[in-house]
Amino acid sequence: MIMNENTKIYICTHTDFECPVKNPVYEIADTRKLFKSSNSDGVDELFYSELRIYHYLATKAILPEHVGFCQYRKYYEFLDDVPDLEQIISEHGCIATDLYPLKKTVYDQYAHYFYFGDMDIMKAILYEVAPHLYPTFEKMLKGNTLYIGNMFVMRKENFLEAMDIVWTCLQHYLAVVGKDIRQRILQHSTLYLKSKGNAAQVEHQYRLGGNLGERIMSAYIMRNFENPKTYKIHYTEKKARPYRQLKA
């Protein structure tokens, strides 16, 4: 077994699940154990999705040289047959999921399932927070591929830099629109709840912080790594579990 002694892939979860991997490179990061409450900053964890865990580890944990993430329902296709991640990172700089092809542009795809106004706000914020990343972000929005899932393995310093950008942008967004995201969605329900299926649920729309962050992270990978090593996503469930209901 390849040990990858200087690498950790965190499995993000907020619920009980049967873990399909046993390799010691993986470590479960459970929001219920990491946080005393789900909204200690006044924002429900659904807004941040897995990014709340990322931020916690970036600011509170002693991290290894290489840091990676997957989720309790989404893994890299290699599962327990973990390759030499450290050698791959030395050659490619980053491990990510396969570029996901869209029928529309990234911007239009976001606007189809979510409220495009939030993306416009985020564009303006990113221009101020990380102007060096903005051209890549804008180019990505006009293209039709992105790295999905907030899944990657990279050097610790890259992770900390990316997480600082993403988290700062999300805090600026909350400063603009307010922390009561549920009220914002309900007050503008015709803008947010216009699609069918999951996208028509308040709980799904509430995850907009994670979705915006996912696109910033995708742009970060595109800008900083010329040839990242990519893998398909292995899904352990064909359908997501029902969202827990937000408190009124």
HELIX and SHEET records of a PDB file:
HELIX    1   1 THR A   31  LEU A   34  1                                   4    
HELIX    2   2 GLU A   45  TYR A   48  1                                   4    
HELIX    3   3 LEU A   51  LYS A   60  1                                  10    
HELIX    4   4 LEU A   85  HIS A   92  1                                   8    
HELIX    5   5 VAL A  106  TYR A  113  1                                   8    
HELIX    6   6 PHE A  116  VAL A  129  1                                  14    
HELIX    7   7 TYR A  134  LYS A  142  1                                   9    
HELIX    8   8 LYS A  156  VAL A  177  1                                  22    
HELIX    9   9 ILE A  181  GLN A  187  1                                   7    
HELIX   10  10 SER A  189  TYR A  192  1                                   4    
HELIX   11  11 GLY A  197  ALA A  200  5                                   4    
HELIX   12  12 VAL A  202  GLN A  205  1                                   4    
HELIX   13  13 LEU A  208  ASN A  224  1                                  17    
SHEET    1   A 6 TYR A  26  ASP A  30  0                                        
SHEET    2   A 6 THR A   7  THR A  13  1                                        
SHEET    3   A 6 HIS A  66  GLN A  71  1                                        
SHEET    4   A 6 PHE A 152  ARG A 155 -1                                        
SHEET    5   A 6 CYS A  94  THR A  97 -1                                        
SHEET    6   A 6 LYS A 229  TYR A 231  1                                        
SHEET    1   B 2 LYS A  74  TYR A  76  0                                        
SHEET    2   B 2 ILE A 233  TYR A 235 -1                                        
SHEET    1   C 2 TYR A 100  PRO A 101  0                                        
SHEET    2   C 2 THR A 145  LEU A 146 -1                                        
END                                                                             
